[in-house]
Amino acid sequence: MKILILLFGLTAAFGAAGKKTTSDLKEMKHRQELKELQRYPNLLPEVVITISRDSLIK
């Protein structure tokens, strides 16, 4: 019985370690993508909205 509990504990520990590793790898990949994108300029178009003062008074 003790061996079964020990095996279950080891299996759970390996599962948790694997889950943590995949989480860390995803986070590192996300950081790397952000670093790569910081090298590029802002590619979004700039929109400037202008309005004359006369149209605000009416």
Backbone hydrogen bonds, N-H to C=O, Kabsch-Sander energy under -0.5 kcal/mol:
donor,donor_aa,acceptor,acceptor_aa,energy
5,I,1,M,-2.0
6,L,2,K,-2.4
7,L,3,I,-2.8
8,F,4,L,-2.5
9,G,5,I,-2.4
10,L,6,L,-2.5
11,T,7,L,-2.4
12,A,8,F,-2.4
13,A,9,G,-2.3
14,F,10,L,-2.5
15,G,11,T,-2.2
16,A,12,A,-2.3
17,A,13,A,-2.3
18,G,14,F,-2.4
19,K,15,G,-2.2
20,K,16,A,-2.3
21,T,17,A,-2.2
22,T,18,G,-2.2
23,S,19,K,-2.0
24,D,20,K,-2.5
25,L,21,T,-2.4
26,K,22,T,-2.2
27,E,23,S,-2.0
28,M,24,D,-2.4
29,K,25,L,-2.2
30,H,26,K,-2.2
31,R,27,E,-2.3
32,Q,28,M,-2.3
33,E,29,K,-2.2
34,L,30,H,-2.1
35,K,31,R,-2.3
36,E,32,Q,-2.1
37,L,33,E,-2.2
38,Q,34,L,-1.3
39,R,35,K,-0.6
39,R,36,E,-0.8
40,Y,37,L,-0.9
43,L,41,P,-0.5
47,V,45,P,-0.5
48,V,46,E,-0.5
49,I,47,V,-0.5
50,T,48,V,-0.6
56,L,52,S,-0.7
56,L,53,R,-0.7
57,I,53,R,-1.3
58,K,54,D,-1.2
